[in-house]
Amino acid sequence: MSEKVKSYVIRAVWTAIQAAAAAAIATIGSTATIGGVDWRVVASTAGLAGVLSLLKSVAVGTPETKAS
């Protein structure tokens, strides 16, 4: 795997993790319990964020892969 692709994947994974955390926290805030979280919604939000991040990285690159 090239360094460019590796940086795209790493960025997408981090974006997915951040989206999952945000979705879970928002849901917990509205349901008041962790048992009330719809984890399918959290997972789909994270998955979509990861895919969009990967697509954006392919389209415009990442700061890590830009030449100085």
Backbone as a ProteinNet text record, in pm:
[ID]
protein_1_A
[PRIMARY]
MSEKVKSYVIRAVWTAIQAAAAAAIATIGSTATIGGVDWRVVASTAGLAGVLSLLKSVAVGTPETKAS
[TERTIARY]
85.8	0	90.2	61.9	143.5	117.7	212.5	198.4	76.1	47.2	-67.8	-197	-213.1	-334.4	-343.6	-230.9	-229.5	-277.6	-232.6	-276.7	-426	-476.9	-620.3	-702.2	-658	-731.2	-726	-609.9	-596.6	-688.7	-690.1	-777.2	-924.4	-963.6	-1102.5	-1141.6	-1050.8	-1079.9	-1097.1	-1007.7	-1020.8	-1150	-1185.9	-1311.1	-1430.6	-1428.2	-1537.1	-1546.9	-1433.5	-1432.9	-1491.6	-1451.2	-1503.9	-1653.6	-1699.6	-1843.2	-1921.3	-1866.6	-1933.7	-1944.9	-1837.7	-1840.3	-1942.7	-1944.2	-2039.3	-2183.2	-2209	-2344.5	-2388.1	-2298.6	-2332.2	-2359.7	-2276.2	-2294.7	-2425.1	-2454.1	-2579	-2699.9	-2692.3	-2803.9	-2819	-2707.4	-2714.4	-2774.6	-2739.6	-2795.4	-2945.7	-2999.8	-3144.1	-3220.6	-3152	-3221.8	-3191.9	-3086.8	-3045.5	-2984.4	-2982.7	-2917.3	-2843	-2737.5	-2662.4	-2742.1	-2833.5	-2917.8	-3015.4	-3041.8	-3135.4	-3071.3	-2941.2	-2870	-2902.5	-2936.5	-2957.5	-2821.6	-2753	-2616.9	-2608.3	-2718.8	-2719.5	-2706.5	-2771.7	-2761.2	-2618.9	-2562.1	-2425.5	-2329.2	-2344.6	-2256.6	-2274.1	-2397.9	-2418.6	-2365.7	-2377.2	-2321.5	-2169.9	-2107.8	-1962.8	-1917.9	-1988.7	-1953.3	-1963.2	-2070.3	-2087.6	-1978.5	-1946.7	-1840.8	-1707.1	-1678.2	-1553.4	-1546.6	-1655.3	-1659.2	-1643.9	-1715	-1703.9	-1562.9	-1500.6	-1364.2	-1268.6	-1286.1	-1200.8	-1219.1	-1343.9	-1370	-1309.5	-1320.8	-1263.5	-1111.7	-1050.4	-905.1	-858.8	-932.1	-896.7	-911.5	-1014.7	-1040.7	-942	-912.8	-830.5	-701.4	-680.1	-558.8	-571.3	-461.2	-455.2	-330.2	-328.5	-208.7	-83.2	-104.2	9.4	77.6	3	58.5	94.4	69.2	103	253.8	311.9	453.9	477.1	584.1	613.5	681.8
-117.2	0	123.3	216.9	338.1	426.9	515.1	607.4	697.4	736	822	750.1	627.8	550.4	524	493.3	468.5	592.3	710.7	832.9	857.6	824.2	840.1	749.1	625	528.1	568.2	610.3	653	770.9	867.8	984.7	943.1	851.7	805.4	732.2	650.5	578.1	675.7	773.1	872.4	952.6	987.9	1060.2	975.8	846.8	756.7	745.2	735.8	727.2	854.1	969.1	1096	1107.8	1064.8	1070.9	976.7	858.2	762.7	819.3	879.3	938.7	1051.5	1137.3	1248.3	1198.5	1099	1045.3	977.9	903.4	835.7	937	1039.2	1141	1217	1250.7	1321.7	1236	1107.6	1018.3	997.7	981.1	964.5	1089.3	1205.9	1330.5	1338.6	1278.3	1286.4	1170.5	1059.6	946.4	931.5	994.8	994.7	863.1	759.9	633.9	576	504.1	441.5	327.7	269.9	163.4	212.6	342.2	398.5	436.5	414.8	451.5	349.8	399.1	312.1	295.8	187.2	166.5	146.5	106.3	95.9	233.9	332.6	470.3	522.3	493.6	536	473.5	343.6	274	326.7	351.9	401.7	544	624.7	760	754.4	667.2	653	600	502.1	445.8	548.1	624.3	727.6	833.5	874.7	974.5	922	795.6	736	731.1	690.6	683.9	823.1	920.4	1057	1113.4	1082.8	1127.4	1065.6	937.6	869.8	929.3	953.4	1013.1	1152.8	1231.4	1365.8	1359.3	1267.7	1253.5	1216.1	1128.2	1088.6	1207.8	1287.7	1401.3	1516.6	1550.6	1670.6	1642.7	1519.8	1486.8	1520.9	1502.3	1534.4	1618.6	1696.8	1776.7	1690.1	1566.9	1478.1	1436.3	1439	1390.5	1502.4	1625.8	1739	1767.1	1801.2	1835.2	1968.3	1976.9	2101.2	2200.3
0	0	0	-89.6	-96.5	25.6	49.7	163.2	146.8	22.9	-3.6	32.7	-12.5	17.3	167.2	229	373.7	450	409.3	478.3	456.3	336.7	310.1	401.5	414.7	497.2	644.5	691	831.1	859.1	768.2	786.4	787.9	700.3	694.1	822.1	875	999.9	1115.5	1125.6	1233.3	1220.3	1098.9	1077	1118.3	1085.9	1124	1275.8	1342.8	1489.8	1551.2	1499.1	1550.6	1527.2	1410.9	1380.9	1471.1	1496.7	1585.5	1726.8	1774.7	1908.2	1915.4	1814.5	1813.7	1807.5	1723.4	1711.7	1841.5	1903.7	2029.3	2139.4	2149.6	2253.4	2231.1	2106.3	2076.7	2112.1	2081.8	2112	2261	2331.6	2477.4	2540.2	2488.6	2540.7	2526.3	2420.9	2399.8	2464.7	2493.9	2555.4	2703.4	2751.3	2891.2	2937.5	2854.4	2892.2	2772.7	2800.6	2692.5	2630.1	2705.2	2651.8	2546.2	2545	2448.9	2316.3	2305.3	2182.7	2073.3	1956.4	1841	1772.6	1803.4	1758.2	1606.4	1544.7	1398	1335.7	1394.6	1345.4	1366.6	1482.3	1510.4	1408.7	1382.9	1288.3	1145.8	1105.7	968.9	953.6	1057.7	1055.3	1042.3	1120.5	1115.1	979.6	928.1	797.8	686.2	686.2	584.4	595.1	717	736.4	685.6	711.5	664.5	513.3	449.3	302.5	242	296.5	244.8	263.3	375.6	399.8	298.2	272.3	174.6	34.7	-3.1	-133.9	-145.4	-39.4	-41.7	-50.9	20.9	15.4	-124.7	-189.8	-326.5	-420.6	-399.6	-488.8	-469.5	-344.4	-320.6	-245.7	-202.8	-128.7	18.6	89.2	230.3	255.6	362.6	391.5	408.3	456.5	479.3	349.4	238.6	111.8	15.9	53.7	-33.7	-25.4	-137.6	-139.6	-69.7	5.2	77.5	-12.9
[MASK]
++++++++++++++++++++++++++++++++++++++++++++++++++++++++++++++++++++

